[in-house]
């Protein structure tokens, strides 16, 4: 997860997505992984998948996921 965030900071979006996918595979109830994957997906205009991740992040307890859902997932 931390490596994914580091890759995102240096603009390695695909590397970050790969690491977040692996994180979610290993820890399927990690809300921050869904949230950050959604953020990257939104940056790539992949709104449909991002909204799915935002919904999961919200269900797992990330309240600020709701803000993005209201903005992008209407």
N, C-alpha and C positions, 0 to 999 in steps of 0.2 A: 504494500500500500504506500509506504513512504517513498519507495523508488518511483512509483507511478506519479506521485506529486512532484518529485524532483524532475522527472522527464517532462511533465507538463510545464514546469517553470522554464525549461530551456527549449520549449516549443517542439518537443518530440511527442506530438499528439498520438501517433500510432503506437509508439512505445508505451506511452501512458495508458492507452486503451488496452493494450495487451496485458500489462501488469494489473490493471483493474479487473479485467476479465478473469485472470488467474486468482486474484484476491477473492472475487465473488465465488469462484468455483470452490475455493478452500473454505471460505467464511461466508456462507450465503446469507447470514443475518447481520452483516456489517453495513450499517446504514450509510456511513461516510463513503464507502466504495461506490454505492449506487448513486449517491449525490454527485460525486466528482465525475463519474462516468457520464452522467446526464449533462453536466456542465460542458464537458468536452464535446459530447454529441451535439449540443445546442450550437457550439461554436462552428461545428461542421454542417449545420443546418439539417441535422437528422432529428427532427422534432418528434416524430412518432416514437422512436426508440428512447429518446430523452424523456419523454413524458411517462413512459412505462417505468423508467428508473426513478424519476421524481416521485411517482406514486409509491413505489416500493420504499424509497428513502423516507417518505412521509409516514408510511405505515410503521416503519421501524423506529420512528421517533425524531426525525430531523424536521423541526418546525419551519425552517427557512426554505425547505423544498416546496412548501405550499405557496410561497411567494412566486417562485419561478413557474409553478404549475398554473397559477392564475394569469401570469403574463403570457405563457407560451402554449398552454394546453386547453384552450377554450373550445 
